[in-house]
Amino acid sequence: MSSYLEFIQGKGTGMNQTFLVTGGNAGIGRSTVEGLAKLGARVILAARSEEKARPVISELATKYQNDDLHFLKLNLADLKSIKKSVDDLLASGLISASRPLDVLINNAGLAGAPGLTADGFEITIGTNHLGPYLLTKLLLPELRKAKQGRIVNVASRAHLRVNGIDWNVMREPASTPAVFNRYGVSKLMNVLHVKELARQLKGTSVTTYALHPGVVASEIWREVPAFIRWPLSLFMISNEEGARTSLYCATNPGLSNVSGLYYDKAQETQANPLAEDPVLARKLFEWSEEAIAQSL
Ligand SMILES: NC(=O)c1ccc[n+]([C@@H]2O[C@H](COP(=O)([O-])OP(=O)(O)OC[C@H]3O[C@@H](n4cnc5c(N)ncnc54)[C@H](OP(=O)(O)O)[C@@H]3O)[C@@H](O)[C@H]2O)c1
């Protein structure tokens, strides 16, 4: 973790870079934005609720004397709106050829919620994978303009428990027990996404990372029954600690030549063997492209 500490003390690469953090208004995302704001980095806090995001921006701007913190409205459960958000971002001038987007942190996510997205996909898969997949695809040309662009997917250790992907249930709302399996599948998709992008981007200046943030006392547990949540909470780490691996992957200069790996506690570790399967990763990309084509 020493590299993270060096970074947080101001010896990292963050200062002149532009970061976009999804779900930056709460939990791990908020602490990630805070770590970057502290360094004076330009941060675009992307969130679905302006009402929740603006107070975070104001508080951090005051606390760290950083007036380069910006809001982007982004609802990952609505593919057409993601396209509009990216159009709005490009029109805003916040990123440009001379001041490109350096790092995209796909942090936002949910677990255990029932339902479908605006486009009719199971909500966990739609929010945790399909939305971030489209956002990444639309922002990739901008990341390629950066000296060293990075894509960081906040996945989860929950992906390790998954045995496969059932492509037939992607448009069905999940039942209560199945919804937690769907979370694990969405997180496997996050790791497959990063690994396939690393293969496709080999030889370019863009690198990719997937990570487990730890078991963190954020709002993500809201759908878990209290009798399970309470004993678990005794072992949870803070949001600030939960942001460390995201910050490590997003900023550590030592990672500029590595790509497509999975991290836990700011160390590379083994992902689910399924995440190493390039055939499954290509299938995920084909399915995602088709899903987007049907929706846009
Ligand atoms: N907490 C853990 O123990 C843990 C463990 C492993 C992985 N993770 C991963 O860490 C990431 C961050 O989660 P967290 O623990 O910080 O949870 P959290 O406190 O619930 O924060 C989740 C963030 O995602 C946003 N979000 C949810 N749906 C969205 C949508 N449709 N469009 C845009 N933003 C949306 C939320 O916005 P609102 O405030 O508007 O709801 C919130 O900002 C997730 O990807 C999660 O899977 C967490």
The ligand as an SDF file (V2000), in Angstrom:
LIG
                    3D

 48 52  0  0  0  0  0  0  0  0999 V2000
  -19.4490   -2.1590   -0.4960 N   0  0  0  0  0  0  0  0  0  0  0  0
  -18.8380   -3.3060   -0.7230 C   0  0  0  0  0  0  0  0  0  0  0  0
  -18.5780   -4.0890    0.2130 O   0  0  0  0  0  0  0  0  0  0  0  0
  -18.4390   -3.6850   -2.1140 C   0  0  0  0  0  0  0  0  0  0  0  0
  -17.7670   -4.9040   -2.2990 C   0  0  0  0  0  0  0  0  0  0  0  0
  -17.3690   -5.2540   -3.5770 C   0  0  0  0  0  0  0  0  0  0  0  0
  -17.6400   -4.4070   -4.6390 C   0  0  0  0  0  0  0  0  0  0  0  0
  -18.2950   -3.2280   -4.4480 N   0  0  0  0  0  0  0  0  0  0  0  0
  -18.5380   -2.3720   -5.5970 C   0  0  0  0  0  0  0  0  0  0  0  0
  -18.1650   -1.0420   -5.2950 O   0  0  0  0  0  0  0  0  0  0  0  0
  -18.8790   -0.1410   -6.1570 C   0  0  0  0  0  0  0  0  0  0  0  0
  -19.3740    1.0320   -5.3290 C   0  0  0  0  0  0  0  0  0  0  0  0
  -20.3760    0.5570   -4.4400 O   0  0  0  0  0  0  0  0  0  0  0  0
  -20.5740    1.0950   -2.9570 P   0  0  0  0  0  0  0  0  0  0  0  0
  -20.2750   -0.0370   -2.0700 O   0  0  0  0  0  0  0  0  0  0  0  0
  -19.8770    2.3780   -2.7590 O   0  0  0  0  0  0  0  0  0  0  0  0
  -22.1670    1.2790   -2.9470 O   0  0  0  0  0  0  0  0  0  0  0  0
  -23.1160    2.5340   -2.6700 P   0  0  0  0  0  0  0  0  0  0  0  0
  -22.7310    3.2520   -1.4290 O   0  0  0  0  0  0  0  0  0  0  0  0
  -24.5010    1.9600   -2.7720 O   0  0  0  0  0  0  0  0  0  0  0  0
  -22.8380    3.4850   -3.9120 O   0  0  0  0  0  0  0  0  0  0  0  0
  -23.2180    3.0960   -5.1990 C   0  0  0  0  0  0  0  0  0  0  0  0
  -23.1510    4.2700   -6.1400 C   0  0  0  0  0  0  0  0  0  0  0  0
  -23.6260    3.8130   -7.4270 O   0  0  0  0  0  0  0  0  0  0  0  0
  -24.6250    4.7300   -7.8550 C   0  0  0  0  0  0  0  0  0  0  0  0
  -25.6100    4.1440   -8.7690 N   0  0  0  0  0  0  0  0  0  0  0  0
  -26.4570    3.1200   -8.5480 C   0  0  0  0  0  0  0  0  0  0  0  0
  -27.2410    2.9480   -9.6120 N   0  0  0  0  0  0  0  0  0  0  0  0
  -26.8930    3.8870  -10.5310 C   0  0  0  0  0  0  0  0  0  0  0  0
  -27.3370    4.2420  -11.8150 C   0  0  0  0  0  0  0  0  0  0  0  0
  -28.3720    3.6270  -12.4150 N   0  0  0  0  0  0  0  0  0  0  0  0
  -26.7190    5.2480  -12.4830 N   0  0  0  0  0  0  0  0  0  0  0  0
  -25.6970    5.9210  -11.9050 C   0  0  0  0  0  0  0  0  0  0  0  0
  -25.2540    5.6530  -10.6730 N   0  0  0  0  0  0  0  0  0  0  0  0
  -25.8380    4.6510   -9.9990 C   0  0  0  0  0  0  0  0  0  0  0  0
  -25.2940    5.2010   -6.5620 C   0  0  0  0  0  0  0  0  0  0  0  0
  -26.0610    6.3670   -6.7950 O   0  0  0  0  0  0  0  0  0  0  0  0
  -27.2950    6.7570   -5.8200 P   0  0  0  0  0  0  0  0  0  0  0  0
  -26.6670    7.3620   -4.5930 O   0  0  0  0  0  0  0  0  0  0  0  0
  -28.0710    7.7280   -6.6250 O   0  0  0  0  0  0  0  0  0  0  0  0
  -28.0380    5.4810   -5.5200 O   0  0  0  0  0  0  0  0  0  0  0  0
  -24.0670    5.4270   -5.7060 C   0  0  0  0  0  0  0  0  0  0  0  0
  -23.4530    6.6340   -6.0500 O   0  0  0  0  0  0  0  0  0  0  0  0
  -19.9740   -0.9750   -6.8130 C   0  0  0  0  0  0  0  0  0  0  0  0
  -19.6050   -1.2610   -8.1510 O   0  0  0  0  0  0  0  0  0  0  0  0
  -20.0150   -2.2510   -6.0030 C   0  0  0  0  0  0  0  0  0  0  0  0
  -20.4540   -3.3520   -6.7390 O   0  0  0  0  0  0  0  0  0  0  0  0
  -18.7040   -2.8500   -3.1980 C   0  0  0  0  0  0  0  0  0  0  0  0
  1  2  1  0
  2  3  2  0
  2  4  1  0
  4  5  1  0
  4 48  2  0
  5  6  2  0
  6  7  1  0
  7  8  2  0
  8  9  1  0
  8 48  1  0
  9 10  1  0
  9 46  1  0
 10 11  1  0
 11 12  1  0
 11 44  1  0
 12 13  1  0
 13 14  1  0
 14 15  2  0
 14 16  1  0
 14 17  1  0
 17 18  1  0
 18 19  2  0
 18 20  1  0
 18 21  1  0
 21 22  1  0
 22 23  1  0
 23 24  1  0
 23 42  1  0
 24 25  1  0
 25 26  1  0
 25 36  1  0
 26 27  1  0
 26 35  1  0
 27 28  2  0
 28 29  1  0
 29 30  1  0
 29 35  2  0
 30 31  1  0
 30 32  2  0
 32 33  1  0
 33 34  2  0
 34 35  1  0
 36 37  1  0
 36 42  1  0
 37 38  1  0
 38 39  2  0
 38 40  1  0
 38 41  1  0
 42 43  1  0
 44 45  1  0
 44 46  1  0
 46 47  1  0
M  CHG  2   8   1  16  -1
M  END
$$$$
